[in-house]
Amino acid sequence: MRLGSLSDYFGCTYIINLPERKDRRKAITGELHRAGMPLSPGRVELFPAVKPKQRLGFPSIGARGCFLSHYQILAAALRRGLANVLIVEDDLMISSDIEKYLDVILTELESTHWGIVYFGHIENVPESGPSRLVPFDQPVITSHFYAVNGPVIPRLVKYLEQVQEREEGDPLGGPMHLDGALTMFRQANPDVLTLIAQPNLGKQRPSRSNINCRWYERLPVIQQAADLGRAVRDRIRA
């Protein structure tokens, strides 16, 4: 497949941005332009981040806002019947190598029945050698540059709705950080193939956070999500 940019492969690319964070909007639009993914209605769009007033069981109000932002994008993708969707947070720094690896990435996506792919992450993967999208079954802490394939979207939307409806601390997965919910969903649905970019194709830009929680503060949450996810998976298999 020969396309001009990564966004050409996806039904739509959504960029989560709080309207008042003009600094981040300027930075991410510059990143996207350099990667050949300029804003374009219906193709590459800014999504106004959700700003809830209550925590409602989530670790923080900011964490709930992040969760709802991703959830609403996936629900919109479902309503639109998109073949797939790429989700970007506005603190993303895109690797300069992404254009060089584009053909390889697209070939692997086309030849694989993938479910979720993390182009950006903080996982310990080889940072040298040819770019690849490799299967990954471990927790992923970040959710700043990832995609979901169309056949998986209905299941994921339903799961994220159930997370919101459950009580805090529910063993099946109550309100939590979005990346923890994605981990639990993946582990409860082992048929959903997760791929991860090797080397990493997108890092997070250091900037003031509106989530009020750094990634390393979420490690216990992710570990708990992983444990709960394994329990759910084992229950399903029993």
Secondary structure as UniProt FT lines:
FT   HELIX           6..9
FT   STRAND          12..17
FT   TURN            19..20
FT   HELIX           22..34
FT   TURN            35..36
FT   TURN            41..43
FT   STRAND          44..48
FT   TURN            56..57
FT   HELIX           61..80
FT   STRAND          84..89
FT   TURN            90..91
FT   STRAND          92..94
FT   TURN            96..101
FT   HELIX           102..110
FT   STRAND          114..118
FT   STRAND          132..135
FT   STRAND          145..149
FT   HELIX           150..152
FT   HELIX           153..165
FT   TURN            168..169
FT   TURN            171..173
FT   HELIX           178..188
FT   TURN            190..191
FT   STRAND          193..198
FT   STRAND          202..204
FT   HELIX           215..218
FT   HELIX           219..237
//
